[in-house]
Amino acid sequence: MNDTTAIHWGTNHKTCLTRRESLLKSVHSGLAIPAEKCSLVSGDYLYYHYGCDGLDDRGWGCGYRTVQTMASWLCFNRPLPAGRECRPPPSLPDIQQALVSMGDKEDSFSGSRGWIGTFEASLILDYFYDVPCRVVHVRGGGAELEEVAVQELHRHFEKHRSPVMMGGDRDNSSKGILGVCSGEQGSSVLVVNPHYYGKPLDKTELQTHGWVGWIKLSSLDQCSFYNLCLPLTGKDTFNSSLTCEGGTQ
């Protein structure tokens, strides 16, 4: 349930973005591959998690952090016209205000502890980066996860190569998905978990403690539905965007 209690962000919250310089890059690198057929993210990204910018968002900010991780991938990997720099991943207040400005949320959402999910993630990536997304609904149950989700993820990583956001109803914890593997023993997804809060950890510690790693699809809540936010970041999409932004008048 969303908590709409107002938050005082402070008068200089945008300076928190400078902390991204201390965020870890590509925290999944070095992990073993659990099966023969695997499709993975390609390119660098930053690992955003609870409190990483000095704002304590425990209990409600996981979706925002996953969106920031996705946005960081765009900054590292999206080609831009000459002379144009990528916008840094938006802050939590920026995300809330954008959703209000586009009419998706009421004014009271700005400065609240309101959750966001895959649909809002698709709006934010389009709003700040002109990147469209597909939102795919996967009904609950192991068969749907193994068939629908796995096929969609393989297709996405083979063509678009970008991080995916996953969320559900009973299992409403946001997950960043960086890859998928299929084998005789079932399928696994590579999860970057935004729920870590605490002192900075190195990549090895994050992997050892399970904040990033492979998990079996069978370990997910089989009674929960899941949604996938799939950014359309393939070469054709980026080339089209470049033409629109940098083409001749």
C-alpha positions in Angstrom: 0.0 0.0 0.0 1.3 3.5 -0.9 2.2 5.8 1.9 1.4 9.4 0.9 3.1 11.0 3.9 5.0 14.0 2.7 8.8 13.8 2.6 11.1 16.8 3.0 13.7 16.2 0.4 15.8 19.1 1.5 16.7 22.2 -0.4 19.6 20.8 -2.3 18.6 17.2 -3.2 20.0 17.4 -6.7 23.5 17.4 -5.3 22.9 13.8 -4.2 23.3 12.9 -7.9 27.0 13.5 -7.6 27.2 10.4 -5.4 26.7 8.3 -8.6 30.5 8.6 -9.0 30.8 6.1 -6.1 28.2 3.6 -7.4 29.5 0.3 -8.6 29.5 -0.6 -12.3 28.3 -3.8 -13.8 28.1 -5.7 -10.5 27.2 -9.0 -12.1 30.5 -9.4 -14.0 32.4 -12.5 -13.0 29.4 -14.6 -12.0 29.3 -18.2 -13.4 26.7 -19.0 -16.1 24.3 -21.7 -14.8 23.1 -23.2 -18.1 24.1 -23.5 -21.7 21.4 -21.2 -23.3 21.9 -17.8 -21.8 21.0 -14.3 -22.9 22.6 -11.4 -21.0 22.7 -7.6 -20.8 25.5 -6.0 -22.8 27.2 -2.9 -21.7 27.8 -1.1 -18.5 25.3 0.2 -15.9 25.4 1.5 -12.3 23.9 -0.4 -9.4 21.3 1.9 -7.7 19.9 0.7 -4.4 18.1 1.9 -1.2 19.8 5.0 0.2 22.6 5.1 -2.4 22.2 8.9 -2.8 21.6 9.7 0.8 17.8 9.5 0.7 16.3 6.8 2.9 13.7 5.1 0.7 13.6 1.8 2.5 10.2 0.1 2.1 9.0 2.0 -1.0 11.8 3.1 -3.3 12.8 -0.2 -5.0 11.0 0.6 -8.2 12.7 4.0 -8.5 16.1 2.4 -7.9 15.6 -0.1 -10.7 14.6 2.7 -13.0 17.8 4.5 -12.1 19.8 1.4 -12.9 18.0 1.2 -16.3 18.6 4.8 -17.0 22.3 4.5 -16.2 22.6 1.8 -18.9 21.2 4.3 -21.4 23.8 6.8 -20.4 26.6 4.3 -20.9 25.3 2.7 -24.1 22.9 4.9 -26.0 24.5 6.7 -29.0 23.7 10.4 -29.0 24.2 13.2 -31.6 27.6 14.9 -31.5 27.8 17.5 -28.7 24.9 16.1 -26.8 25.4 14.6 -23.3 23.1 12.0 -21.7 20.9 13.2 -18.9 22.0 11.5 -15.6 19.5 9.1 -14.0 16.7 11.1 -12.5 16.4 11.5 -8.8 13.5 10.2 -6.8 11.9 13.7 -6.6 12.5 14.2 -10.3 10.7 10.9 -11.1 7.7 11.8 -8.9 7.4 15.3 -10.4 7.6 13.9 -13.9 4.7 11.5 -13.2 2.7 14.4 -11.8 3.6 16.6 -14.8 2.5 14.1 -17.4 -0.8 13.5 -15.6 -0.2 10.0 -14.4 -0.3 10.9 -10.7 -2.1 13.5 -8.5 -0.2 16.4 -7.1 0.0 14.7 -3.7 2.2 12.0 -5.2 5.1 14.5 -5.4 7.1 14.2 -2.1 5.3 11.0 -1.0 6.4 7.5 -0.4 4.2 6.2 -3.2 5.5 3.1 -5.0 6.1 2.8 -8.7 6.0 -0.3 -10.9 6.7 -1.4 -14.4 4.1 0.9 -16.1 5.5 4.0 -14.4 9.0 2.8 -15.3 8.0 2.8 -19.0 6.6 6.3 -18.7 9.8 7.6 -17.1 12.2 6.1 -19.6 10.1 7.6 -22.4 9.7 11.0 -20.7 13.4 11.5 -19.9 15.2 9.5 -22.6 12.6 9.1 -25.5 13.0 5.3 -25.1 9.7 3.4 -25.6 9.1 0.2 -23.6 7.0 -2.9 -23.9 5.2 -3.9 -20.7 4.4 -7.7 -20.7 2.0 -9.3 -18.3 2.8 -12.8 -17.1 0.0 -14.6 -15.3 0.9 -16.5 -12.1 2.2 -20.0 -12.2 5.3 -21.9 -13.1 4.2 -22.7 -16.6 3.6 -19.1 -17.5 6.9 -18.0 -16.0 8.9 -20.8 -17.8 7.1 -20.2 -21.2 6.1 -16.6 -21.5 8.6 -14.8 -19.3 11.6 -16.8 -20.4 10.8 -16.4 -24.1 10.3 -12.7 -23.8 13.5 -12.3 -21.8 15.6 -14.3 -24.3 14.2 -12.2 -27.2 14.8 -9.0 -25.4 18.4 -9.6 -24.4 19.2 -11.0 -27.8 17.9 -7.9 -29.6 17.9 -5.0 -27.1 20.6 -6.0 -24.5 19.3 -3.6 -21.9 18.3 -4.2 -18.2 14.6 -5.1 -17.6 12.4 -4.3 -14.6 10.2 -7.0 -13.1 7.5 -6.6 -10.5 4.3 -8.3 -9.5 1.3 -8.3 -7.1 1.9 -10.7 -4.3 5.6 -10.5 -5.0 5.7 -6.7 -5.3 9.4 -6.2 -4.8 11.0 -4.6 -7.8 13.8 -6.6 -9.5 16.3 -5.6 -12.1 16.7 -8.4 -14.6 20.1 -8.6 -16.4 19.8 -12.0 -18.1 18.1 -15.3 -18.4 19.3 -18.9 -18.7 17.4 -22.0 -19.8 18.4 -25.7 -19.3 17.1 -29.1 -18.4 16.8 -28.2 -14.8 14.6 -25.2 -15.5 15.3 -21.5 -16.0 17.0 -18.9 -14.0 17.1 -15.1 -14.1 20.0 -12.8 -13.2 18.7 -10.4 -10.6 20.2 -7.1 -9.4 18.4 -6.4 -6.2 17.7 -2.7 -5.3 16.8 -3.5 -1.7 20.4 -3.3 -0.2 20.8 -0.6 2.4 23.9 0.0 4.3 27.6 0.7 4.0 29.2 0.4 0.6 30.0 -3.1 -0.5 32.3 -4.2 -3.2 31.2 -6.3 -6.1 32.3 -9.6 -4.6 30.5 -8.8 -1.3 27.3 -8.0 -3.2 27.5 -11.3 -5.1 28.4 -13.3 -2.0 25.4 -11.9 0.0 23.0 -12.4 -2.9 22.3 -8.8 -3.8 23.1 -9.7 -7.4 23.0 -13.3 -8.7 21.1 -16.0 -10.5 17.8 -17.2 -9.0 15.6 -20.1 -10.2 12.3 -19.0 -11.6 10.8 -21.8 -9.5 11.8 -19.9 -6.4 9.6 -17.0 -7.3 6.0 -16.7 -5.9 4.0 -19.1 -8.0 0.8 -17.4 -7.0 1.9 -13.9 -8.1 1.5 -12.4 -11.5 4.5 -10.5 -12.9 5.0 -7.7 -15.3 8.1 -7.0 -17.3 9.2 -3.6 -18.5 11.3 -4.1 -21.6 13.1 -1.0 -23.0 13.2 -1.1 -26.8 16.9 -0.3 -27.1 17.8 -2.3 -30.2 19.9 -0.8 -32.9 16.9 0.0 -35.1 15.2 1.9 -32.3 18.4 3.9 -31.5 19.0 4.7 -35.1 15.5 6.0 -35.5 15.9 8.2 -32.4 19.1 9.6 -33.8 17.5 10.5 -37.1 14.7 12.3 -35.3 17.0 14.2 -33.0 19.9 14.9 -35.2 18.6 14.8 -38.8 18.6 17.7 -41.2 15.7 20.2 -41.1 
